[in-house]
Amino acid sequence: MTFRKYQENAFQTAIYPGKGDNFYYPTLGLCGEAGEIAEKIKKVMRDGDGVLTEVKKTELKKELGDVLWYIAALCTELDLDMNDVAENNIAKLLDRKKRNVIKGDGDNR
């Protein structure tokens, strides 16, 4: 499945206020889902002595899917194509690697 097809299919399942003209909702949802991933990883460290079990991996896979859904919804709200977002990101990272500036900080390095 391409990101484009995922984005199209995901948005068909979207139910939230102002769908189609509301980038706030998927942004907040994305933050919440990313937080859920962080919480699950934290509990692997705290409760599982850092051992990632298959059960925990399955839980993380579900949460990662939710993150992907919110990214797709946000891209749609911003009139961005997920394929373009992914391609631009890889091009940026490969350029940074080529110029040996993949480490460090700043968006425009």
N, C-alpha and C positions, 0 to 999 in steps of 0.2 A: 504494500500500500504506500502511495506517495503521501507526503505531508499535505499536499493540496486536497487529495481525496479524503484524508482523515479530517481536515479542516471543514470541508463541506459536510461530511457525515456528522461530525461532532456538533456543528451549529444547528443541525436539525433537531438535536436533543436538548437544546438550550431553552430553559424556562427561567426568566428573571425579568424584573421591571425594566421597561424601556429597551428590551432586546432589539438590537439593530442600531441603537443610538445611545449606548451606555457603556463606555469603556471603564467606568469605575467598578462596576460589579465584578467583571472577570479579573480585574487587577487585584481587588481585595480577596477574591477566591483563590487566586494564584498564591498570594502571600500566606493565606491560611493553610493551603495544602502543602506548601514548602515547609511551613512550621510543623505540620504533622509528620513529615519525613524526618525533620530534625529531632522531634520528640522520640520517634521510634529508634533512631540511631543512638540517641542519648540513653535510652533504656537498654539497648544492647550493651553499651558500655557499663551502665550501672548495675543492671540485673543479670546480664549474661556474660560478665567478665570479658567483654569485647568479642565474644564468639557469635558470629552471624549464622544462625540456624536456617534451615530451609523454610521453616514456618515464618521466620522474620523476613526472609528474602521475598516470600510470597506476599506478605503484608506490604513490604516496600514497593513491590511491583505494582500493586493496586494503587498505592498513593502516587507513584510516578505517573501512572496512567491519568490520575486526576489532575496532576500538574500539567500534563500534556494537553488535557481537555481545556483547561483554563488558558493555556498559551494559545490554543487554536481559537478559542472564543475572543480573546483579546486581539489577536491578529485580525480576525474578521471585523471586530468593532473599529479597528484602526485602518481598515481597508488595506491590509498587508497580506501578502501571500506567504504562507509558511515555508514553501519551497524557496522563495526568494530570501526570506529571513535566514534559513539554514545555509543556503549557498553563500550569502554575504558574510555570515559568521565564519564559515570555514575559510573563505578567501582572506578575511582579515587576520585570522589566526595563522594561516600559512605564510602570509606576508610578514607578520611579526616574527615567526620562526626564522624565515629567510634572513631577516635583518637582525636576528639575535636579540630581539626585544620582547620575547614572549613572557619573560619574567618582568616584574616591576608593576607599576600602577599607572593609571591614566588611560582614558579612553582613546586618545589620539597619539599613541606612541608608535 
